[in-house]
Amino acid sequence: MSAAGWTLTGSSDEPGWLLLPRTDSEASRRAWVDAQAGALRDAWAHTWQPEHDHVIPAMLGAALARRRDEDALAFQLWPTNAALCLIVHAAVGDTDTAEGTLVVPAPAAGDLADVRTGDAVPYDSEGLGPGVHVPVVGTVAGATVVGAEFVFRSGTRVVAVSVEPTLPELLAILMPAIHGFVQSLVLEGPAGERFRAEPAGILGAAPADQWATA
């Protein structure tokens, strides 16, 4: 998908990635939800339960509503034949050159409370170059949920992949597929130029650093 003349592409070898399209009317949203619910019903076959007739369309509609305007790509991941999924955003944006702050927002918090991020660690993507991986932690209905941010920057251009917080067990199952997707991402400009991120300025231990116990 394109953002400001740049095209972000990605792939996954794992099943269950449902692309969330841009829709411009309630009729188109309803048509998409009905079509995807029907496809899931056929794919799940005998594992489809009567309650899924209402639950699955509701989950599909909720995911479609969470697609952000700035998303170049957005997905709902279905790891198994059950009402269990998570949402991944991939956005292309710019930084404020004066402040150096990201214009691309973090995932929508929804009903999350006490959202916080952990320490950024270096992360290399085969298609985008060096970036950072930032864990995200929050609470919903008293339960801990976890997500992730992967951010890559070159000059003023930024690619941000956001994994909306979900149950830790679900994220653990899907993280290998998410890593594979982030590794596959490629951003190309209108003239065919390839985005390549610059190393992030994270303070780390130098070879000469030494520590000793008291």
C-alpha positions in Angstrom: 0.0 0.0 0.0 1.1 3.6 -0.7 1.7 6.5 1.8 2.7 9.9 0.4 4.2 8.3 -2.8 6.0 5.6 -1.0 4.9 1.9 -1.2 5.2 -0.5 1.7 5.0 -4.2 0.9 5.2 -7.2 3.2 4.4 -10.9 3.3 4.0 -13.8 5.7 4.5 -17.5 5.3 2.1 -18.2 8.1 -1.7 -18.5 7.6 -4.3 -16.4 9.3 -3.3 -12.9 8.2 -6.5 -11.0 7.2 -5.9 -7.7 5.4 -8.1 -4.9 6.8 -9.0 -2.7 3.8 -9.9 1.0 3.7 -13.7 1.3 3.4 -15.6 4.5 2.5 -19.1 3.6 3.4 -21.2 1.6 5.8 -22.4 -0.5 2.9 -18.8 -1.4 1.9 -17.9 -2.2 5.5 -20.9 -4.5 5.9 -20.2 -6.2 2.6 -16.6 -6.9 3.7 -17.6 -8.2 7.1 -20.3 -10.5 5.6 -17.8 -11.8 3.0 -15.0 -12.5 5.5 -17.4 -14.1 8.0 -18.6 -16.4 5.3 -15.0 -17.3 4.3 -14.2 -18.1 7.9 -17.3 -20.2 8.3 -16.3 -22.2 5.3 -12.7 -22.6 6.4 -13.6 -23.6 10.0 -16.2 -26.1 8.8 -17.3 -28.3 11.7 -15.5 -26.2 14.3 -17.8 -23.2 13.5 -20.2 -22.9 16.5 -23.7 -21.3 16.5 -22.4 -18.4 18.7 -19.9 -17.6 16.0 -22.8 -16.3 13.8 -22.8 -13.2 16.0 -19.4 -13.1 17.6 -17.2 -13.4 14.4 -19.0 -10.6 12.5 -18.7 -8.4 15.5 -15.0 -9.0 15.8 -14.5 -8.4 12.1 -16.4 -5.1 12.3 -14.4 -4.0 15.4 -11.1 -4.8 13.6 -12.1 -2.8 10.6 -13.0 0.2 12.8 -9.5 0.1 14.3 -7.8 0.6 10.9 -6.1 4.0 11.2 -5.9 6.6 8.4 -2.1 6.5 8.6 -1.9 2.7 8.2 -0.3 1.6 5.0 -1.2 -2.0 6.0 -3.3 -3.3 8.8 -4.2 -6.9 9.6 -6.3 -9.0 11.9 -4.4 -12.3 12.8 -6.5 -15.4 13.4 -4.1 -18.1 14.7 -6.8 -20.9 15.1 -10.4 -21.8 14.4 -11.7 -19.8 17.4 -12.8 -16.3 18.4 -9.3 -15.3 19.1 -7.2 -12.7 17.2 -5.0 -9.7 17.4 -4.4 -6.6 15.2 -1.1 -5.4 13.6 -0.6 -2.0 12.0 2.2 -0.9 9.6 2.4 2.8 9.0 4.7 5.2 7.1 5.2 8.7 8.6 7.6 11.5 9.2 9.4 13.0 12.1 9.4 16.6 13.2 12.9 17.6 12.2 13.0 20.3 14.9 11.8 18.0 17.7 12.7 14.6 16.4 9.4 13.2 17.6 7.3 10.5 15.8 4.2 11.7 13.9 3.0 8.1 13.5 0.9 7.4 16.6 1.0 4.3 18.8 -1.8 1.7 18.6 -5.3 2.9 19.7 -5.5 2.2 23.4 -9.2 1.3 23.3 -10.2 0.2 26.8 -6.6 -0.2 28.0 -5.6 1.4 31.2 -2.1 2.2 32.5 -0.4 1.7 29.2 3.3 1.9 29.4 6.4 1.0 27.2 9.5 -0.8 28.2 13.1 -0.2 27.2 13.9 -0.1 23.4 16.3 -2.7 22.2 18.1 -2.8 18.8 16.2 -4.8 16.1 17.3 -5.5 12.5 14.8 -6.0 9.7 16.1 -7.6 6.5 14.0 -5.3 4.4 14.1 -2.1 6.4 17.5 -2.1 8.2 18.3 -1.4 11.8 15.6 -0.1 14.2 14.2 -0.7 17.6 11.8 -3.1 19.3 9.8 -1.6 22.1 7.5 -3.7 24.3 4.1 -2.3 25.4 2.3 -3.3 28.5 -1.2 -2.4 29.7 -4.2 -3.6 31.7 -7.7 -4.3 30.7 -10.4 -5.5 33.1 -7.6 -6.1 35.7 -5.7 -8.4 33.3 -2.2 -7.7 31.9 -1.9 -7.4 28.2 1.2 -7.0 26.1 2.0 -5.6 22.6 5.0 -4.3 20.7 6.3 -1.5 18.5 9.0 -1.8 15.8 10.3 1.5 14.6 12.7 2.2 11.7 13.9 5.7 10.8 15.9 7.3 8.0 16.2 11.0 8.0 12.7 12.3 8.5 10.9 9.1 7.2 9.7 6.5 9.7 8.2 3.0 9.4 6.3 1.9 12.5 4.8 -1.6 13.0 2.4 -1.7 16.0 1.1 -4.9 17.6 -1.9 -4.0 19.6 -1.7 -5.3 23.2 -3.3 -8.7 23.8 -3.1 -11.7 26.1 0.6 -12.6 26.7 -0.1 -16.3 25.7 -1.6 -15.2 22.4 1.3 -12.8 21.6 3.8 -15.6 22.4 2.1 -17.9 19.8 2.0 -15.2 17.1 5.3 -13.4 17.7 7.3 -15.7 15.3 4.9 -14.8 12.5 5.0 -11.2 13.4 8.8 -11.2 13.3 8.7 -12.8 9.9 6.3 -10.1 8.6 8.5 -7.3 10.0 11.6 -9.0 8.3 9.7 -9.0 5.0 8.8 -5.3 4.9 10.2 -3.2 2.1 9.5 0.5 1.5 10.1 2.0 -1.9 9.8 5.6 -3.1 8.1 6.9 -6.3 11.4 6.7 -8.2 12.2 3.2 -7.0 14.5 4.2 -4.2 14.7 1.8 -1.3 14.2 2.9 2.3 17.1 1.9 4.5 16.9 2.8 8.2 19.8 4.4 10.1 21.1 2.8 13.3 19.1 4.0 16.3 20.9 6.1 18.9 20.5 3.7 21.8 23.2 3.9 24.6 24.8 0.5 25.0 27.8 -1.0 26.6 31.1 -0.3 24.9 33.8 -3.1 24.7 35.9 -1.1 27.2 33.1 -0.9 29.8 33.9 -2.9 33.0 31.9 -3.5 36.2 33.0 -4.9 39.5 31.1 -5.9 42.6 31.7 -3.9 45.8 
